Amino acid sequence: MALHIDAARLKNMQTNSYFDIRSKIETGDFLFCSGNYAFSSMIKAFTGSVWSHVGVLVVLEELDRIFVLESVEDSGVRFVPLSNYFENYENGSPYEGEIVIAKADDSIRSRLKPGLDWALERIGNDYDDKEVVRIAGRITLGSGRYNRDDNYICSELIEGMWRVAGHPIEFDRRGFVTPETIWCNSIVTEYVKVD
């Protein structure tokens, strides 16, 4: 299980080249991001975490490609090459922020298939803009509750995938799941910062 880390620890973490660690990535591993974008900063401020995004990695050996299954605000649920984060995330530039690849516990990863199938079936579903507003309300007003629907913020997609796989991730005391909630779950074992 990974423990909460602050921005200074993340910044000072030893960095490895994506191409050096690429061969160690397995389906079910996680992509954690600490973005420098305006929306990322808002997420980090509201959640009290360095993490603004989470996705799951899928290795397609027959294509020699690694993909990220994720939900992002401008596209919804999508399946994109992980290399985009390092080469062409936006307008020909790499992702602006810190990227960490985290290993999924092997005993839990072995049960991933039904959850991964569930998540892949959601490609094309919308990003859950309304949940972002509800989360902000729960944080600032202390009211409201989670409503499960077919739109997903990044952490809802990952939580749903692992729930279907038989490893539910508990929502935090405020009633939502964030990238930090997943980071601090027993499913995350070791991790490496990547550029």
C-alpha positions in Angstrom: 0.0 0.0 0.0 1.3 3.4 -0.9 1.1 6.1 1.7 0.1 9.8 1.3 2.9 11.9 -0.1 3.2 15.6 -0.3 4.4 17.8 -3.2 7.9 18.1 -2.0 8.4 14.3 -1.7 6.9 13.8 -5.2 9.1 16.5 -6.7 12.3 15.0 -5.0 11.4 11.4 -6.0 14.1 9.8 -8.2 12.9 9.9 -11.8 13.3 7.0 -14.3 13.0 7.1 -18.1 9.7 5.7 -19.5 11.7 3.7 -22.0 13.8 2.1 -19.1 10.8 0.9 -17.2 8.4 0.2 -20.1 9.2 -3.6 -20.1 8.2 -3.9 -16.4 4.7 -2.5 -16.9 1.9 -5.0 -16.7 -1.8 -4.8 -17.4 -3.5 -3.6 -14.3 -0.7 -1.2 -13.2 -1.7 2.4 -12.5 -0.9 5.7 -14.0 -1.0 8.5 -11.4 -0.6 12.1 -12.5 0.0 15.4 -10.7 -0.8 17.9 -13.4 0.1 21.5 -13.7 -3.1 22.4 -15.6 -5.8 24.6 -14.1 -8.3 21.7 -13.7 -5.6 19.5 -12.2 -4.7 22.2 -9.6 -8.4 22.5 -8.6 -8.6 18.7 -8.1 -5.5 18.7 -6.0 -6.7 21.7 -3.9 -10.1 20.2 -3.3 -8.8 16.7 -2.4 -5.7 17.7 -0.4 -3.6 15.4 -2.5 -0.8 15.7 -5.1 -2.8 13.4 -7.4 -5.0 15.0 -10.0 -5.6 11.9 -12.2 -5.5 8.1 -12.3 -5.8 5.6 -15.1 -5.1 1.9 -15.5 -2.5 0.5 -17.9 -3.2 -2.2 -20.5 -0.4 -4.0 -22.3 -1.1 -5.3 -25.8 2.0 -7.5 -26.4 1.0 -8.4 -29.9 1.1 -4.8 -30.9 4.1 -3.9 -28.6 1.9 -1.1 -27.1 0.9 0.1 -23.7 -2.4 1.9 -23.4 -4.1 4.0 -20.7 -7.7 3.3 -19.9 -8.9 6.5 -18.3 -11.6 9.2 -18.2 -10.7 12.8 -18.9 -12.8 15.9 -18.9 -12.5 16.7 -22.6 -13.0 13.2 -24.0 -14.7 11.0 -21.4 -13.7 7.3 -21.2 -10.9 6.6 -23.6 -8.1 4.2 -24.5 -4.9 6.0 -25.6 -1.2 5.1 -26.0 0.8 5.7 -22.8 3.6 7.1 -24.9 1.3 10.1 -25.6 1.9 11.3 -22.1 5.6 11.5 -22.8 5.6 12.7 -26.4 2.3 14.3 -27.5 -0.2 14.7 -24.7 -1.4 18.1 -25.9 -0.5 20.1 -29.0 2.7 18.1 -29.6 3.9 18.6 -26.0 4.4 16.0 -23.2 2.1 16.0 -20.2 2.7 19.0 -17.9 3.3 17.6 -14.5 4.6 14.6 -12.6 3.8 11.0 -13.7 4.1 7.9 -11.5 3.6 4.3 -12.6 2.4 2.1 -9.7 2.3 -1.7 -9.6 -0.9 -3.5 -8.8 -0.7 -6.2 -6.2 -0.2 -9.5 -8.1 -2.7 -11.5 -6.1 -5.4 -8.9 -6.8 -4.3 -8.4 -10.5 -5.0 -12.1 -11.2 -8.7 -11.3 -10.8 -8.7 -8.3 -13.1 -10.3 -9.6 -16.3 -14.0 -9.1 -15.5 -13.3 -5.6 -14.2 -11.2 -4.7 -17.2 -13.9 -6.0 -19.6 -16.4 -3.9 -17.7 -14.2 -0.8 -18.0 -13.4 -1.3 -21.7 -17.1 -1.5 -22.4 -17.4 2.1 -21.1 -15.1 3.6 -23.7 -16.9 6.5 -25.2 -19.0 7.2 -22.1 -19.0 10.9 -21.0 -16.8 12.4 -18.3 -19.0 13.0 -15.2 -19.0 16.9 -15.0 -21.9 16.7 -12.6 -20.0 14.5 -10.2 -17.2 17.1 -10.1 -19.7 19.7 -9.0 -21.3 17.3 -6.4 -17.8 16.5 -5.0 -17.1 20.2 -4.6 -20.4 20.6 -2.8 -19.7 17.7 -0.5 -16.3 19.2 0.3 -17.4 22.8 0.9 -20.9 22.2 2.3 -20.6 18.8 3.8 -23.7 17.6 2.0 -24.8 15.4 -0.9 -24.1 11.9 -1.8 -22.6 9.8 -4.6 -24.9 8.8 -7.4 -23.7 5.9 -9.6 -24.4 6.5 -13.3 -22.8 5.8 -16.7 -20.6 8.9 -16.7 -17.2 8.7 -14.9 -14.5 10.8 -13.5 -11.1 9.1 -13.6 -11.2 7.6 -10.2 -14.9 6.4 -10.5 -13.9 4.4 -13.6 -11.0 2.8 -11.8 -13.0 2.1 -8.7 -15.8 0.5 -10.8 -13.3 -1.7 -12.6 -11.8 -3.0 -9.4 -15.2 -3.4 -7.8 -16.4 -5.6 -10.7 -13.1 -7.5 -10.4 -13.9 -8.3 -6.7 -11.7 -5.8 -5.0 -13.9 -2.9 -4.0 -12.2 0.4 -3.1 -13.8 2.2 -0.2 -15.0 5.7 -0.8 -13.5 8.2 1.6 -15.3 9.7 4.6 -16.8 12.5 2.5 -18.5 10.0 0.1 -16.3 9.9 -3.0 -13.3 8.2 -4.5 -10.3 10.2 -5.7 -7.0 9.3 -7.2 -5.6 9.6 -3.6 -8.2 7.1 -2.4 -6.9 4.6 -5.0 -3.2 5.5 -4.2 -3.7 4.7 -0.5 -5.5 1.4 -1.2 -3.8 -2.0 -0.5 -3.9 -2.7 -4.3 -1.0 -0.3 -4.9 2.3 -1.8 -4.0 5.5 -0.2 -5.4 5.8 2.8 -7.7 8.3 4.8 -9.8 8.3 8.3 -11.1 8.7 8.5 -14.8 9.6 11.0 -17.5 
